[in-house]
């Protein structure tokens, strides 16, 4: 993920309501599509990961530059609490059962547990240098987290709050993705232009620490792969290639690139997320400050949504009705309504 080089004064503009007409920039965009920005919230400096409770009523946002995690009422779209977490919190996940949050502290090389009571973070799990987003859940309450400075990916079990095992990756791994059964993981390696493919459940000579799983292969994809997602059906992994302004599609069975998309992708695309019904994918373009909307399975961009500066992390609400976007450069969180015609 982007490192926090410094903290600027100020923050987001506060909550406001507006309508953002999609920008049509390619031949595939045959008709104007309008997405509604329901709210823009001030959540602190340099917001990153967004996590939801299972019922979708509450969201949590890690504000790395303000050393805090913010709680949001996802129905009223208002900030309700602030939890102090020092040393650049980037990733956040909701703990099961007893409640609380797991938070990846990018600047402290660990994942900590915090309670909803507001007590100081405790029970740090040492990951090595610069853990980023907590990706999951996969296979129960397990999450995946890439650690940029030590070139590894950890499996985090939130049931007992433990690091189960780790796997080697390429140079500077960014947030991974996994198949729906939690069996295979894909890790984009930002500095060496590859994706590491990991079997999380099998046995092999190149097993991860703890003796489970193996490295299935490495796929060359281009300059600065930064984030991807396994598409519904578990047959294709889509990954944003940041320095080449495109999205690549990798066939999972063959472990090879089978398609690419450049038309309608903006400048410096960073990651890909998909709606629960699999009809739409979203790509956050960090240099053109907008979101490309891809219709699946046609794989064509149908809209561009203007957004705040340097949109860095996205999440689709569990209902499939809204897209949440953290803009690191303008220090704001936007909640965008997904039009009814794009929902099942």
CORGI-V985977 format. One record per residue. N is the residue number from 0. RES is the residue in one letter. SS is DSSP state (alpha for helix, beta for strand, coil for the rest). PSI is psi in whole degrees, 0 to 359 (* if undefined). D_FIRST is the distance of its C-alpha to the first C-alpha in Angstrom with 1 decimal. Layout:
n->[N,N]
res->[RES,RES]
ss->[SS,SS]
psi->[PSI,PSI]
d_first->[D_FIRST,D_FIRST]
//
This chain:
n->[0,1,2,3,4,5,6,7,8,9,10,11,12,13,14,15,16,17,18,19,20,21,22,23,24,25,26,27,28,29,30,31,32,33,34,35,36,37,38,39,40,41,42,43,44,45,46,47,48,49,50,51,52,53,54,55,56,57,58,59,60,61,62,63,64,65,66,67,68,69,70,71,72,73,74,75,76,77,78,79,80,81,82,83,84,85,86,87,88,89,90,91,92,93,94,95,96,97,98,99,100,101,102,103,104,105,106,107,108,109,110,111,112,113,114,115,116,117,118,119,120,121,122,123,124,125,126,127,128,129,130,131,132,133,134,135,136,137,138,139,140,141,142,143,144,145,146,147,148,149,150,151,152,153,154,155,156,157,158,159,160,161,162,163,164,165,166,167,168,169,170,171,172,173,174,175,176,177,178,179,180,181,182,183,184,185,186,187,188,189,190,191,192,193,194,195,196,197,198,199,200,201,202,203,204,205,206,207,208,209,210,211,212,213,214,215,216,217,218,219,220,221,222,223,224,225,226,227,228,229,230,231,232,233,234,235,236,237,238,239,240,241,242,243,244,245,246,247,248,249,250,251,252,253,254,255,256,257,258,259,260,261,262,263,264,265,266,267,268,269,270,271,272,273,274,275,276,277,278,279,280,281,282,283,284,285,286,287,288,289,290,291,292,293,294,295,296,297,298,299,300,301,302,303,304,305,306,307,308,309,310,311,312,313,314,315,316,317,318,319,320,321,322,323,324,325,326,327,328,329,330,331,332,333,334,335,336,337,338,339,340,341,342,343]
res->[X,X,X,X,X,X,X,X,X,X,X,X,X,X,X,X,X,X,X,X,X,X,X,X,X,X,X,X,X,X,X,X,X,X,X,X,X,X,X,X,X,X,X,X,X,X,X,X,X,X,X,X,X,X,X,X,X,X,X,X,X,X,X,X,X,X,X,X,X,X,X,X,X,X,X,X,X,X,X,X,X,X,X,X,X,X,X,X,X,X,X,X,X,X,X,X,X,X,X,X,X,X,X,X,X,X,X,X,X,X,X,X,X,X,X,X,X,X,X,X,X,X,X,X,X,X,X,X,X,X,X,X,X,X,X,X,X,X,X,X,X,X,X,X,X,X,X,X,X,X,X,X,X,X,X,X,X,X,X,X,X,X,X,X,X,X,X,X,X,X,X,X,X,X,X,X,X,X,X,X,X,X,X,X,X,X,X,X,X,X,X,X,X,X,X,X,X,X,X,X,X,X,X,X,X,X,X,X,X,X,X,X,X,X,X,X,X,X,X,X,X,X,X,X,X,X,X,X,X,X,X,X,X,X,X,X,X,X,X,X,X,X,X,X,X,X,X,X,X,X,X,X,X,X,X,X,X,X,X,X,X,X,X,X,X,X,X,X,X,X,X,X,X,X,X,X,X,X,X,X,X,X,X,X,X,X,X,X,X,X,X,X,X,X,X,X,X,X,X,X,X,X,X,X,X,X,X,X,X,X,X,X,X,X,X,X,X,X,X,X,X,X,X,X,X,X,X,X,X,X,X,X,X,X,X,X,X,X,X,X,X,X,X,X]
ss->[coil,coil,coil,coil,coil,coil,coil,coil,coil,coil,coil,coil,coil,coil,coil,coil,coil,beta,beta,beta,beta,coil,coil,coil,coil,coil,coil,coil,coil,coil,coil,coil,coil,beta,beta,beta,beta,beta,beta,beta,beta,coil,coil,coil,coil,coil,beta,beta,beta,beta,beta,beta,coil,coil,coil,coil,coil,beta,beta,beta,beta,beta,beta,alpha,alpha,alpha,coil,beta,beta,beta,beta,beta,beta,coil,coil,coil,coil,beta,beta,beta,beta,beta,beta,beta,coil,coil,coil,coil,beta,beta,beta,beta,beta,beta,coil,coil,coil,coil,coil,coil,beta,beta,beta,beta,beta,coil,coil,coil,coil,beta,beta,beta,beta,beta,coil,coil,coil,coil,coil,coil,coil,beta,beta,beta,beta,beta,coil,coil,coil,coil,beta,coil,coil,coil,beta,beta,beta,beta,coil,coil,coil,beta,beta,beta,beta,beta,beta,coil,coil,coil,coil,beta,beta,beta,beta,beta,beta,coil,coil,coil,coil,beta,beta,beta,beta,beta,beta,beta,coil,coil,coil,coil,beta,coil,coil,coil,beta,beta,coil,coil,coil,coil,coil,beta,beta,beta,beta,beta,beta,coil,coil,coil,coil,beta,beta,beta,beta,beta,beta,coil,coil,coil,coil,coil,coil,coil,coil,coil,coil,coil,coil,coil,coil,beta,beta,beta,beta,beta,beta,beta,coil,coil,coil,coil,beta,beta,beta,beta,beta,beta,coil,coil,coil,coil,coil,beta,beta,beta,beta,beta,beta,alpha,alpha,alpha,coil,beta,beta,beta,beta,beta,beta,coil,coil,coil,coil,beta,beta,beta,beta,beta,beta,coil,coil,coil,coil,coil,coil,coil,beta,beta,beta,beta,beta,beta,coil,coil,coil,coil,coil,beta,beta,beta,beta,beta,beta,coil,coil,coil,coil,beta,beta,beta,beta,beta,beta,coil,coil,coil,coil,beta,beta,beta,beta,beta,beta,beta,coil,coil,coil,coil,beta,beta,beta,beta,beta,beta,coil,coil,coil,coil,coil,beta,beta,beta,beta,beta,beta,coil,coil,coil,coil,beta,beta,beta,beta,beta,beta,coil,coil,alpha,alpha,alpha,coil,coil]
psi->[166,135,152,106,341,168,127,155,156,199,199,167,4,177,137,161,138,169,134,109,136,144,129,116,6,164,331,339,91,343,149,133,130,128,142,124,107,326,150,117,143,109,7,186,141,57,146,246,148,130,147,150,161,325,356,5,337,141,153,135,128,115,95,320,342,2,54,158,134,136,137,133,110,351,310,343,53,148,131,331,161,132,119,130,105,165,53,70,122,315,149,142,151,127,147,167,273,348,176,185,147,134,128,120,100,323,353,1,38,165,130,162,133,150,159,351,347,11,162,147,144,174,58,136,119,125,346,184,120,65,144,238,152,110,122,198,151,144,68,230,37,145,158,142,125,145,107,317,352,2,54,159,130,151,120,125,114,346,316,11,69,155,112,315,167,163,146,147,190,198,117,73,138,179,133,180,164,157,163,335,1,17,330,135,152,125,113,128,105,320,340,5,34,169,124,131,125,128,114,351,338,181,145,170,333,42,153,168,127,351,12,136,174,162,119,331,177,131,124,130,343,189,118,63,132,335,145,184,147,124,155,138,346,28,345,137,125,133,137,132,99,316,352,4,53,166,131,151,122,126,123,322,319,344,53,154,128,348,161,158,123,324,120,352,134,197,130,57,142,323,175,133,158,145,155,329,356,12,328,148,150,140,125,118,106,341,330,358,52,175,126,132,119,128,128,144,11,336,51,144,126,350,158,129,116,144,182,178,131,67,119,329,142,159,139,131,146,333,342,5,343,152,130,133,124,123,108,324,325,4,54,159,125,140,118,128,133,123,147,325,347,7,149,*]
d_first->[0.0,3.8,6.2,9.3,12.0,14.7,16.2,18.4,21.5,22.2,20.3,20.7,24.1,25.2,26.3,27.9,29.0,29.0,29.3,27.0,28.9,26.9,26.9,28.6,27.5,28.6,31.9,30.6,30.3,34.0,34.2,32.5,30.3,29.8,27.1,27.7,25.2,26.8,25.1,22.6,21.9,21.1,18.8,17.8,15.4,11.7,11.9,9.3,10.7,14.3,16.8,20.5,23.7,25.7,28.2,25.7,27.3,24.6,20.9,18.5,15.5,13.2,13.5,11.4,13.5,16.7,16.3,17.5,17.4,19.6,22.1,23.3,26.5,25.4,29.0,29.9,26.3,26.7,24.8,26.9,25.4,23.0,21.9,21.0,18.2,17.6,14.8,11.7,11.8,8.6,10.3,14.0,16.8,20.6,22.8,25.9,29.5,29.8,26.9,24.2,20.4,18.0,15.1,12.2,12.4,9.4,12.1,14.9,13.8,15.4,15.8,18.6,21.1,22.4,25.6,26.5,29.2,26.8,27.5,25.3,22.5,24.1,23.9,20.8,19.7,18.4,15.6,15.1,12.4,9.1,9.1,6.6,8.3,12.0,13.3,17.0,19.8,21.1,24.5,25.6,23.3,20.9,17.1,14.6,11.6,9.7,9.8,8.1,11.0,13.8,13.1,14.2,13.8,15.9,18.2,18.6,22.0,22.4,26.1,26.7,23.3,22.9,20.7,22.9,21.7,19.0,18.7,17.8,15.3,14.7,12.9,9.2,8.8,6.2,7.8,11.5,14.5,18.2,21.7,23.6,25.7,22.8,24.3,21.8,18.0,15.9,12.7,11.2,11.0,9.1,11.6,14.7,14.8,15.8,15.4,16.8,19.3,20.4,23.6,23.0,26.7,28.9,30.4,30.1,30.3,26.6,26.1,23.2,24.1,26.7,28.3,26.9,25.4,24.9,22.8,24.3,23.0,20.5,20.3,19.7,18.1,17.4,15.1,11.3,11.1,7.9,9.3,12.9,15.7,19.2,21.8,24.8,27.3,25.0,26.1,23.2,19.4,17.8,14.6,13.2,13.7,11.8,14.2,17.3,17.1,18.1,17.7,19.2,21.2,21.8,25.0,24.4,27.9,28.1,24.5,24.8,23.6,26.2,25.2,22.9,22.6,22.3,24.9,23.4,19.7,18.5,16.7,13.1,12.6,9.3,10.5,14.0,15.9,19.6,22.5,24.5,27.4,25.5,27.0,23.9,20.3,17.9,15.4,13.3,14.0,11.9,14.6,17.7,16.7,18.1,17.9,19.7,21.9,23.0,26.3,26.4,28.2,29.3,25.8,26.5,24.8,27.2,25.6,23.1,22.3,21.7,19.1,17.7,15.7,12.2,12.0,8.4,9.5,13.0,15.6,19.2,21.8,23.9,26.9,25.3,26.6,23.6,20.0,17.8,15.1,13.0,13.1,11.1,13.5,16.7,15.9,17.4,17.4,19.5,21.5,22.9,26.0,26.2,29.8,32.4,33.2,29.9,30.4,32.6]
//
